[in-house]
Amino acid sequence: MPRAGDERGQASVELVAAIPLMLVVTLVVAQLAVAGYALWSAGAAARAGARADYVGGNGKAAARHSLPIPLRAGASIKDSDGMSVRVRAPALVPGIPPVPVTAKSDLGTGDGD
């Protein structure tokens, strides 16, 4: 017969209550990691495109080719005033729109100092 103040099963109830919160935190951290990877990839692509432009090559093609395949489809690459690469980081949760990130790079000659 249960006594007043008996706490058997309390840990199970707390665990069941904490699981949704742990899942949400995990998804937020994972989405931030995906957005960071997309930003890093866009930056690398912008630098590759700027280098190709600097040596007389096709900067847009170099930038697109240096992007990971999943990010190439929705990429927007502009070569005016340096190289600008905009990609959409895929959303991990259905119904949430992709996160757009933009990186720019310019290999100007500087001021000579």
N, C-alpha and C positions, 0 to 999 in steps of 0.2 A: 504494500500500500504506500503510495507516495506521501512523503512528509512535506510540510511547509518548508520552503527554502531549498528544496531539492533541485540541483542544477544539472542533472543528467540530461544530455542531449543539447545543452546550451551551445556547445562548440559547433555542433552540426548546423544549428539554426543560424549562427553567425557566419559560418562558411557559405551557406546557401545565399545569405543576404549579400555577402562580399563578392561572390563570383561575377555578377553583372558589372560591378564597378571595376573589377580587375580586367574584364574583357574590354570595357570601354577605354581604360587607360592603355592597354596593350594596342588597341587599334589606333589610338591617337599617336602613340609613339611610333608605330609602324608607318602611319601616314606621313609623319614628319620625316622619317628616314627616307621614304620614297620621294618626297618633295626635295629633300637635300640632295639625293642622288640625281634627280632631274636637273637641279640647279648646277651641280658640279658638272654634269654632262653638257649642259648648255654652255657653260663657261669654257670647257675644253674645246667644244665645237667652234665657239666664237674665236678663240685663239688660233685654232687650226685654219679657219677661214681667213683671219687677218694675216697670218703668215703667208698663205697662198696668194692673197691679194698683193702683199708686199713684194713677192718675188715674181709677180706677173702671171700667176696662175688663176684658175677659176675658184674664187673664194667661196661662193655659194655652194658649189659642188663639194669642195673640201669640207666645209662645215657640215653639210648634210651627211656626207659619208662618215664623218667621225662621230656622229650621234649613234647611240645604241638603236638597234632595229625597232624596238617598241616605241621609241620617241620620234622616229623619223616621219611617220605618217602625218602627225598634226603639227609639225615644226614650221615656224615662219622665220625666214632668214632674210635680213636686209643688209645691204652693203653700203648704205649711204652714211657718211660720218662715222667710219669704223664699221665693224661687223657686229650685228645684233642678232642673237638667236633666241627665239621664244618657243618654248615647248610646254606641253600640258602634262603635269605629273598625274599619272592615273590614280583614280580614287579606289581605295580598297573596299569601301562600303557602297553597295549599289544605291543609286538615288542621289548620291553626293556628286556634284560636278567636279571635273578634273581641276586641279590647281595650276593656273598658268604661272610660269616663272620665266624671267628674261635675263640674259647675260649679254654684256657688251665687251668688245675688245678693240683696241686700236693700236697699231704698231707705227705710230708717227715717228718722225725723226727727232722730235724734241727740240729744245732751244739751243743745243750745242754746248751747254755748260758741263 
